[in-house]
Amino acid sequence: MSRIILFTGKGGVGKSSVAAAHAVKSASDGRKTLLVSTDMAHNIADIFEKTVGPEITRLADNLYGLELDPDRMMREEYPEMNRSIAAMFSQAGFTADKIGTDFIFPGFDDLFCLLKIKSLYESRDFERIMVDCAPTGETLSLLKLPELLAWYMERFFPVGKMMVRVLSPISRYRYHVNLPTSQGMDDIGRLHGHLMELQELLKNPQISSVRLVCTLEKMVVEETKRSYMYLNLYGYQVDGLFVNRLLPRQKENLFLRHWRQIQDKYMTEIGMVFYDLPIHSIPWMPEEIRGMEAVERMVDSIFTEEYAAHYADLSACTEHEIYEKTADGYLLRLQLPGIEDREKELQVLSHGPDLDLILGHMQRRIPLPDLLRAAAIKEVRCENGELGIYFSVEENPIPHE
């Protein structure tokens, strides 16, 4: 069975280098490996100093690279849907020559890249597929898109196909509006089917996992916390965190010592939030990651003997945090064996956008979804090895005049 590992993080944290190092390590272990970039910045060519494009390119023994081109995939794999979209926009005064034959919905470009990963997996040509994803904000938007589209498709698509058949002739001759063709609607339906299969593939812990990359800066740490929470919220398996560019400890250099103290502060916070994830520290590299030798030095800095022995293994799928809708709000369930015996020591506090759990001398900070950041804690229960936190949420509040 092929293995898919996705690397994501805030732009500029070095996720492309970390993904490249994993791909090189996998290839050196004798596994046929493909390194795929879905990030429009396309750093694979720069890192390996080779020409890499929309065709699979050999980079080294057992190692191949691919920089995906969503416009090309749109033209070649969904041509009728492309024409249908262009036709619909003509009613707004945009003719085909104005929007071009390569028009694509904003945000759909990276989506087609992820669909390509599905077809690469199904081809069984590679034992391991390492994916250099777009920055976390874009990646998270894409990963939740299949569920959003499914809601609309299940409710409106059958009706929509019927309306197109009935109204298409009328709209064309009376209103000069071109509705999607039947083939275009079929393409949209086919896209939806592929999206749902893609989501099942990426959520399958026996096949796929996500690894986060961050640096020790406030904005980066905050985004990484939110990303981890949302990936769990949507059911994606996160099995590692890489802290990149860790400065050395130098007492003689006051500047480096100051910044290392700042990094230590955020490293402590990361330890509190990601206590259940393997955390790997990567030291600051003295040069750019350019060329195979530089990537191999990155490999040496990441792959300790312990990590090298199991970096491609499948981790156990566990649900540590479960959000459930209740009659008047939400319930957050956390598995905490033995919590009943220490209930008197437990404190549950709101801390800005986070929730603090204090148990004796131990503290855990959990980033909350946006929906619960202004919610009130109504009740806390400890029973059967589980902590339940009930939130009351005022839905659709009427604004005061």
C-alpha positions in Angstrom: 0.0 0.0 0.0 1.3 3.4 -0.9 1.9 6.1 1.7 1.0 9.8 1.5 2.5 12.3 3.8 1.5 16.0 3.5 3.6 18.8 4.8 2.1 22.1 5.5 2.8 25.3 7.5 2.7 29.0 7.4 4.5 30.4 4.4 8.2 30.8 4.8 8.8 28.3 7.6 10.7 25.8 5.5 8.0 23.2 4.8 9.4 22.6 1.2 12.8 21.8 2.6 11.4 19.5 5.2 9.3 17.7 2.6 12.3 17.4 0.3 14.5 16.0 3.1 11.8 13.3 3.8 11.7 12.4 0.1 15.4 12.1 -0.2 15.5 9.9 2.9 12.8 7.7 1.5 14.5 7.3 -1.8 17.8 6.5 -0.1 16.0 3.7 1.8 15.2 2.1 -1.6 11.6 3.3 -1.8 10.4 4.7 -5.1 9.3 8.2 -3.9 7.5 11.1 -5.6 7.9 14.6 -4.2 4.9 16.7 -5.3 4.4 20.4 -4.9 0.8 21.8 -4.8 2.2 25.2 -3.7 2.1 27.7 -6.6 5.5 29.0 -5.4 6.9 25.6 -6.6 10.2 25.3 -4.7 11.2 21.8 -5.8 13.1 23.1 -8.8 14.9 25.7 -6.7 15.8 23.2 -4.0 17.2 20.5 -6.3 18.5 23.0 -8.8 16.9 21.1 -11.6 14.1 21.7 -14.1 10.9 20.3 -12.6 7.4 20.9 -14.1 4.0 19.3 -14.7 5.6 16.1 -16.0 7.2 13.7 -13.5 11.0 14.3 -13.5 13.7 12.0 -12.2 15.8 13.8 -9.5 17.9 10.9 -8.2 17.8 7.1 -7.8 14.2 6.2 -6.7 13.4 10.0 -6.4 11.1 11.9 -8.7 9.6 15.4 -8.6 6.4 16.9 -9.9 5.2 20.6 -9.8 1.5 20.5 -10.6 -0.1 22.9 -13.1 -3.8 23.3 -12.2 -4.6 25.2 -15.4 -3.3 22.4 -17.5 -5.4 19.8 -15.5 -8.5 21.9 -15.9 -8.0 22.1 -19.7 -7.2 18.4 -20.1 -9.4 16.6 -17.5 -12.4 18.9 -17.2 -12.7 20.8 -20.5 -16.5 20.8 -20.7 -16.9 22.2 -17.2 -14.4 24.9 -18.2 -16.5 25.9 -21.2 -19.7 25.8 -19.1 -18.2 28.2 -16.5 -17.1 30.5 -19.3 -20.6 30.4 -20.8 -22.2 31.3 -17.5 -19.9 34.3 -17.1 -20.9 35.6 -20.5 -24.2 36.8 -19.1 -22.2 39.2 -16.9 -20.7 40.9 -20.0 -17.6 38.7 -20.0 -17.0 37.0 -23.4 -14.8 34.0 -23.9 -12.1 36.1 -25.4 -12.1 38.4 -22.3 -11.9 35.7 -19.7 -9.9 33.3 -21.8 -10.3 29.6 -22.4 -8.2 28.8 -19.3 -10.6 30.5 -16.9 -10.7 28.8 -13.5 -12.7 29.5 -10.3 -10.6 31.3 -7.7 -9.4 28.8 -5.1 -10.0 25.8 -7.4 -6.4 25.7 -8.7 -4.9 24.0 -5.7 -8.0 21.8 -5.5 -7.1 20.2 -8.9 -3.6 19.6 -7.6 -5.0 17.6 -4.7 -7.2 15.6 -7.1 -4.0 14.8 -9.1 -2.5 13.3 -5.9 -5.5 10.9 -5.8 -4.8 9.7 -9.3 -1.1 9.3 -8.6 -1.9 7.2 -5.5 -4.3 5.0 -7.5 -1.7 4.5 -10.2 0.5 2.5 -7.7 3.6 3.8 -9.4 5.2 5.1 -6.2 5.6 3.6 -2.8 5.6 6.9 -1.1 4.2 10.3 -2.1 5.5 13.3 -0.2 3.4 16.4 -0.7 4.7 20.0 -0.3 1.3 21.7 0.3 0.3 25.3 0.0 0.5 27.4 3.2 -1.9 26.3 5.9 -4.6 28.8 5.3 -5.1 27.6 1.7 -4.6 24.0 2.5 -7.2 24.0 5.3 -9.7 25.8 3.0 -9.2 23.0 0.4 -9.5 20.2 2.9 -12.9 21.3 4.1 -14.2 22.1 0.6 -15.3 18.6 -0.3 -17.7 18.6 2.7 -19.1 22.0 1.8 -19.6 21.0 -1.9 -21.2 17.7 -0.8 -23.9 19.7 1.2 -24.9 21.6 -1.9 -24.6 18.8 -4.3 -26.8 16.4 -2.3 -29.5 19.1 -1.9 -29.5 20.9 -5.2 -27.6 19.0 -7.9 -30.4 16.6 -9.0 -32.8 19.6 -9.2 -30.1 21.6 -11.0 -29.6 19.0 -13.7 -33.3 18.9 -14.4 -33.6 22.7 -14.5 -30.7 22.9 -17.0 -32.4 20.4 -19.3 -35.7 22.4 -19.1 -34.4 25.9 -19.2 -31.3 25.7 -21.3 -33.1 26.2 -24.7 -35.3 29.0 -23.3 -32.4 30.8 -21.7 -30.3 30.7 -24.9 -33.0 32.1 -27.3 -35.0 34.4 -25.0 -32.6 35.7 -22.4 -29.3 35.2 -24.3 -27.9 33.4 -21.3 -26.0 30.1 -21.8 -26.6 27.6 -19.0 -24.2 24.8 -18.5 -24.5 21.9 -20.9 -25.5 18.5 -19.8 -21.9 17.4 -20.3 -20.8 20.3 -18.2 -23.2 19.3 -15.4 -21.9 15.7 -15.6 -18.3 17.1 -15.3 -19.4 18.9 -12.2 -20.9 15.7 -10.8 -17.8 13.8 -11.7 -15.7 16.4 -9.9 -17.8 16.1 -6.8 -17.4 12.3 -6.8 -13.7 12.7 -7.1 -13.6 15.2 -4.3 -15.4 12.8 -1.9 -13.0 10.0 -2.8 -10.1 12.3 -2.3 -11.4 13.3 1.1 -11.8 9.6 2.1 -8.2 9.0 0.9 -6.7 11.9 2.8 -8.6 11.1 6.0 -7.7 7.4 5.9 -5.1 7.0 8.7 -3.9 3.8 7.1 -2.7 5.8 4.1 -2.4 9.5 4.8 -1.1 11.8 7.5 -0.3 15.5 7.9 2.9 16.9 9.3 3.1 20.5 10.5 6.2 22.7 10.1 6.7 25.8 12.1 9.3 28.3 13.4 9.4 29.7 16.9 7.7 33.0 16.3 4.4 34.2 17.8 2.4 34.5 14.6 3.7 31.2 13.3 3.0 29.4 16.6 -0.5 30.8 16.8 -1.3 29.7 13.2 0.2 26.3 13.8 -2.0 25.8 16.9 -5.1 26.8 14.9 -4.1 24.5 12.0 -3.7 21.5 14.3 -7.1 22.2 15.9 -8.9 22.5 12.6 -7.2 19.5 11.1 -8.4 17.5 14.0 -11.8 19.1 13.8 -12.2 17.9 10.2 -10.8 14.5 11.0 -7.4 14.6 9.4 -4.6 12.6 11.1 -1.7 14.8 12.2 1.3 12.7 13.3 4.2 15.1 13.7 5.4 18.6 14.3 8.7 20.0 13.0 10.2 23.1 14.7 12.5 24.6 12.2 15.5 27.0 12.5 16.2 26.5 16.2 19.1 28.8 17.1 22.2 27.4 18.9 22.8 28.3 22.6 25.7 30.8 22.7 26.5 32.6 25.9 29.1 34.8 24.3 26.7 36.2 21.6 24.2 38.5 23.3 22.1 38.8 20.2 21.7 35.0 19.7 21.2 34.5 23.4 18.3 37.0 23.4 16.6 35.3 20.4 17.2 31.8 21.8 15.4 32.9 25.0 12.4 34.0 22.9 12.5 30.7 21.1 12.6 28.8 24.4 9.4 30.6 25.5 7.5 29.5 22.4 9.0 26.0 22.6 7.5 25.7 26.1 4.1 26.8 24.7 4.4 24.3 21.9 5.1 21.5 24.4 1.9 22.4 26.2 -0.3 22.4 23.1 1.2 19.6 21.1 2.0 17.3 24.1 0.6 14.3 22.3 2.5 14.7 19.1 6.1 13.8 18.3 8.0 17.1 18.1 11.2 17.2 16.1 13.6 20.1 16.4 15.6 21.2 13.3 18.7 23.4 14.0 19.3 26.6 12.0 21.2 25.7 8.8 24.1 28.0 8.0 23.2 28.1 4.3 20.3 28.0 1.9 18.8 24.6 1.1 19.9 24.5 -2.5 21.3 21.4 -4.2 21.3 17.7 -3.2 24.2 18.1 -0.8 22.3 20.8 1.2 19.2 18.6 1.2 21.3 15.7 2.5 22.6 17.9 5.4 19.0 18.7 6.1 18.3 15.0 6.2 21.1 14.5 8.8 19.7 17.2 11.0 16.2 15.8 11.0 16.6 12.0 11.0 17.9 10.9 14.4 18.4 7.2 14.7 15.0 6.8 16.5 13.1 8.9 13.9 14.7 7.3 10.9 13.5 3.9 12.1 9.8 4.8 12.0 9.3 8.0 10.0 7.1 6.4 7.4 5.2 4.2 9.8 1.4 4.6 10.3 0.6 6.0 13.7 -2.4 4.9 15.7 -5.5 6.9 15.0 -6.8 8.5 18.1 -9.5 11.1 18.8 -8.3 13.3 21.6 -10.8 16.1 21.3 -14.3 15.7 20.1 -16.8 18.5 19.6 -20.5 17.7 19.7 -23.6 19.9 19.1 -25.9 20.1 22.1 -29.4 21.6 22.5 -28.1 25.0 23.4 -24.4 25.0 22.5 -21.5 22.6 22.1 -19.7 19.9 24.2 -16.0 19.4 24.1 -15.0 15.8 25.1 -11.4 15.0 26.1 -10.2 11.5 27.1 -8.5 11.9 30.4 -8.2 8.5 32.2 -8.4 8.9 36.0 -9.7 12.4 35.9 -12.4 11.5 38.5 -9.8 11.0 41.2 -8.3 14.5 40.6 -11.4 16.5 39.9 -10.8 18.9 42.8 -7.5 19.9 41.3 -8.9 20.7 37.9 -9.3 24.2 36.7 -10.9 25.1 33.3 -10.3 28.7 32.3 -10.9 30.8 29.2 -7.7 32.4 28.1 -8.4 34.7 25.1 -8.8 32.4 22.0 -7.7 29.4 24.0 -8.9 27.1 26.8 -6.6 26.5 29.7 -6.8 23.1 31.6 -4.8 23.2 34.8 -4.4 20.0 36.7 -2.0 20.2 39.6 1.3 21.3 38.3 0.4 20.4 34.7 -1.2 22.8 32.2 -2.6 22.3 28.7 -3.7 25.1 26.4 -6.3 24.1 23.7 -7.0 26.5 20.8 -10.8 26.9 20.4 -12.8 27.1 17.1 -13.8 30.6 16.2 -17.4 29.7 17.1 -16.5 29.0 20.7 -14.1 31.8 21.4 -16.8 34.1 22.8 -18.9 31.2 24.3 -19.5 30.8 28.0 -18.4 27.7 29.9 -21.7 26.4 31.3 -20.6 23.2 33.0 -17.7 20.9 33.5 -18.1 17.2 34.1 -15.6 14.4 34.9 -16.8 10.9 34.5 -15.7 7.5 33.1 -12.3 8.8 32.3 -13.6 11.7 30.2 -13.7 15.4 30.7 -16.7 17.1 29.3 -16.8 20.9 28.9 -20.2 22.4 27.9 -20.4 25.7 26.1 -23.5 27.8 25.7 -23.6 29.6 22.3 -26.1 32.3 21.3 -26.9 31.4 17.7 -27.9 34.1 15.2 -28.1 36.9 17.8 -30.3 39.9 16.9 -28.1 43.0 16.7 -29.1 45.8 19.1 -30.1 49.1 17.5 
